[in-house]
Amino acid sequence: MTEINITELTLYCKAFSGLTVEREAILKEIAEELTPHLSRVTDAFYTELDKIDKAKPFLNGKSEGLKKTHEAWLKGLFTNDFDDEYAKFLYHVGDVHVKIELPVEFMAGAMTQIQRNLTPILFELFGNDPERLIAIMEAIIAALGFSLQIMQESYQSSTLVTELDKFLKITGMSRILFNNLAKAYSL
Amino acid sequence: MTEINITELTLYCKAFSGLTVEREAILKEIAEELTPHLSRVTDAFYTELDKIDKAKPFLNGKSEGLKKTHEAWLKGLFTNDFDDEYAKFLYHVGDVHVKIELPVEFMAGAMTQIQRNLTPILFELFGNDPERLIAIMEAIIAALGFSLQIMQESYQSSTLVTELDKFLKITGMSRILFNNLAKAYSL
């Protein structure tokens, strides 16, 4: 993997997704009230995935373990700091997704399902104060967007590395020869 | 570009994002009431992008034209059918994004901004009926997720094609020789 500046990436994705300090604080404020309901979002997620043929190879016999990981991550969204360590973790997840050959559109699809299944729960819990509910929803949209952006950045760079490896294997070319040709080509 | 089955891709992404027939109908139902407010979402989008350094090369001198395209697309989300033609258009957009070298995370970032900036407007217009508002939000989340999934599918496949082209140019290898080696390698 190429060297990346995780602090820079974190700041950039926060600015892009709108994950401000105020919104990070809102997520922590609602953690206690929301957390007991997050298993419903995870359950809905795997119920929906079960109906997608392309998801089957990634679920077979692994659903229970994946559910636990999913719910833990979802809870973390409302308890962890959105710092370099979290960004590094997300970056690693994007990379793992390439290694297990998870199709790229699964990440956006997953965020869509989470966002959609969270919506009625948020109304149920915070619907009596629309102004606060708007702020909560904006914070969640930003946090999910931030997470998706970082995963996709790493998915993309990991894909490029994997593709180059494939070319080199297929052609039997050494990396040194390729790098030299690339240098000569860019002159 | 490799041959893709657009009907299959449309059905798959609809199932994944949860874009049901009922939700497609809801989007059209609210079109008339929502449309006059969509320029606020577009304006907010470009105001936010203006603050992102990495976005500057894509905006320079093009903001006005881009705003028109953005608003028209946004309006279309509530008036067009989510059929093969729309999917083909999105697929083309993903491909164009690779050609203009738009970073991959811009697409997820854009959807995040739209979703976030739509939220207060939806409460303003439909907040008096929370049950309907939930259904409207779920429909919008699904439609944006569907659009993002298709764009990313094509961004990914277009990236792979572009990488192969680059590799062939750098190495001076013909496509026929590469294809033959690839066949031999996979035996």
Contacts between the chains, C-beta under 8 A, distances in Angstrom:
chain1	res1	chain2	res2	distance
A	12	B	52	7.4
A	12	B	54	6.6
A	13	B	105	7.0
A	13	B	109	7.6
A	15	B	51	6.5
A	15	B	52	5.9
A	16	B	48	7.9
A	16	B	52	5.7
A	16	B	105	7.2
A	16	B	106	8.0
A	16	B	109	4.1
A	16	B	112	7.5
A	16	B	113	7.8
A	17	B	109	6.0
A	17	B	112	4.8
A	17	B	113	7.7
A	18	B	48	7.0
A	18	B	112	7.0
A	18	B	113	6.7
A	18	B	116	5.6
A	48	B	16	7.9
A	48	B	18	6.9
A	51	B	15	6.5
A	52	B	12	7.4
A	52	B	15	5.9
A	52	B	16	5.7
A	54	B	12	6.6
A	103	B	153	7.8
A	104	B	152	5.3
A	104	B	153	6.9
A	104	B	155	7.7
A	104	B	156	4.4
A	105	B	13	6.9
A	105	B	16	7.2
A	105	B	149	4.2
A	105	B	150	7.8
A	105	B	152	5.1
A	105	B	153	5.1
A	105	B	156	7.8
A	106	B	16	8.0
A	108	B	108	6.4
A	108	B	111	7.9
A	108	B	145	6.3
A	108	B	148	4.5
A	108	B	149	5.2
A	108	B	152	5.7
A	109	B	13	7.6
A	109	B	16	4.1
A	109	B	17	6.1
A	109	B	145	6.6
A	109	B	149	5.6
A	111	B	108	7.9
A	111	B	145	7.3
A	112	B	16	7.5
A	112	B	17	4.8
A	112	B	18	7.0
A	112	B	141	6.0
A	112	B	142	6.7
A	112	B	144	7.5
A	112	B	145	2.8
A	112	B	146	7.8
A	112	B	148	7.5
A	112	B	149	7.7
A	113	B	16	7.8
A	113	B	17	7.7
A	113	B	18	6.7
A	113	B	145	7.9
A	115	B	115	7.5
A	115	B	141	5.0
A	115	B	145	7.7
A	116	B	18	5.6
A	116	B	138	5.1
A	116	B	141	4.6
A	116	B	142	6.2
A	116	B	145	7.6
A	119	B	134	5.7
A	119	B	137	5.2
A	119	B	138	5.6
A	119	B	141	7.0
A	120	B	134	5.3
A	120	B	138	7.9
A	123	B	130	5.7
A	123	B	133	7.7
A	123	B	134	5.5
A	127	B	130	5.7
A	130	B	123	5.7
A	130	B	127	5.7
A	133	B	123	7.7
A	134	B	119	5.7
A	134	B	120	5.3
A	134	B	123	5.5
A	137	B	119	5.1
A	138	B	116	5.1
A	138	B	119	5.6
A	138	B	120	7.8
A	141	B	112	6.0
A	141	B	115	4.9
A	141	B	116	4.6
A	141	B	119	7.0
A	142	B	112	6.7
A	142	B	116	6.2
A	144	B	112	7.4
A	145	B	108	6.3
A	145	B	109	6.5
A	145	B	111	7.3
A	145	B	112	2.8
A	145	B	113	7.8
A	145	B	115	7.7
A	145	B	116	7.6
A	146	B	112	7.8
A	148	B	108	4.5
A	148	B	112	7.5
A	149	B	105	4.2
A	149	B	108	5.2
A	149	B	109	5.5
A	149	B	112	7.6
A	150	B	105	7.8
A	152	B	104	5.2
A	152	B	105	5.1
A	152	B	108	5.7
A	152	B	152	7.8
A	153	B	103	7.8
A	153	B	104	6.9
A	153	B	105	5.1
A	155	B	104	7.7
A	156	B	104	4.4
A	156	B	105	7.8
A	156	B	159	7.3
A	159	B	156	7.3
A	159	B	159	6.9
A	159	B	160	7.7
A	160	B	159	7.7
A	160	B	163	6.4
A	163	B	160	6.4
A	163	B	163	4.8
A	163	B	164	7.7
A	163	B	167	8.0
A	164	B	163	7.6
A	164	B	167	7.4
A	167	B	164	7.5
A	167	B	167	4.8
A	169	B	185	6.7
A	170	B	178	7.2
A	170	B	181	5.2
A	170	B	182	5.1
A	170	B	185	4.6
A	171	B	171	7.0
A	171	B	173	6.8
A	171	B	178	7.0
A	171	B	181	5.7
A	172	B	181	7.7
A	173	B	171	6.8
A	178	B	170	7.2
A	178	B	171	7.0
A	181	B	170	5.1
A	181	B	171	5.7
A	181	B	172	7.6
A	182	B	170	5.0
A	185	B	169	6.7
A	185	B	170	4.6
